[in-house]
Amino acid sequence: MPTYRARFDATVAFTNGGGLQVQGFLVDVPSADVTSGEIGELFLDSLGLLMAGEVQLSNVEVVEAAHKGTRGGPAADGVSRGEGAAYVELSHVIRDGMVTLPNLPGPSFSQQLTREASREIYAPGTEFEIGLLTMVTNTGTYMDSPYHRYPDGHDLTGFSLERTVDLPTVVVRVEDSGRLGIDAAALATYDVQGKAVLLHTGDDARFGTPEYVEEPHFLTRDGAEWLIDRGAVLVGIDAANIDDMTDGTRPAHTLLLGAGVAIVEHMTNLSAVPPTGALFTATAPRIEGLGTFPVRAYAKLP
């Protein structure tokens, strides 16, 4: 089913004086035949403008395009929890020898007990295999807890299920923004209170290749501050690092984990998740003393 966005110029007069002009603004719209009045209301809602008076639109163009999650727009509906819900996998498969980051060793699979050896233990016709996996904790799609950054922060066992399961989700699409840094301005139109915020950069298309770490997208310091101030509970990204890897202070990790906000890195398939309305889950085993571990990340679609 096609979805549409409206592009337009607008002038707003405020009832307490002053005004605002914008050019080439975009909002999600419910249909191709949306009216100018409806577009004006969506424009005001998307920016949360108060005391706005008359809105004048010009150069209006309705185009077929994927919704980006305009606040108050058609993609901001609630989630259906009925039977037959669809799910989307958002984590990479962990495979023997895979490359997550070029400076980290890949996982190594072997066997603690082979099927052949087990036949000497069990009754005829009965056999088992016990695998042995050696890997760094930063493998595949993984979750960071505060302990990853802070020695006195809580480890993976410190995240309650309420903070990692069935979280209302906002997907921020920046793959065509032309900028690598995801700052507060790029997040300004989103309602993130109590939500998982998933940053869709498209970098996952390069996962496992040397190009994956070349000019990756990242969350800026002011972007992290904005998310914390507005109550995001989890932030995910489909890129090599949530931070600018040239910045040794790692501001996004430092700020988010310092505020108790979970981070999920190296996600994938975010293009299949709608801008709003889905429920996000990412859970790691309850391992004491670890700050990071792979997760099964997925979205339940509305």
Secondary structure, DSSP 8 states (H G I E B T S, - for coil): ---EEEEEEEEEEETTS-EEEEEEEEEEESSTT--HHHHHHHHHHHHT--SEEEEEEEEEEEEE------TTSTT------STT--EEE-B----TT--SSTTS---EEEEEE-HHHHTTTS-TT----EEEEE--SS-SSEEE-GGGT-TTS--GGGS-GGGTSSEEEEEEE-TTSS-SEE-HHHHTT---TT-EEEEE-SGGGGTTSGGGGSS--EE-HHHHHHHHHTT--EEEESSS-SS-TT-TT-HHHHHHHHTT-EEEESB--GGGS-SEEEEEEEE----TT-SEEE-EEEEE--
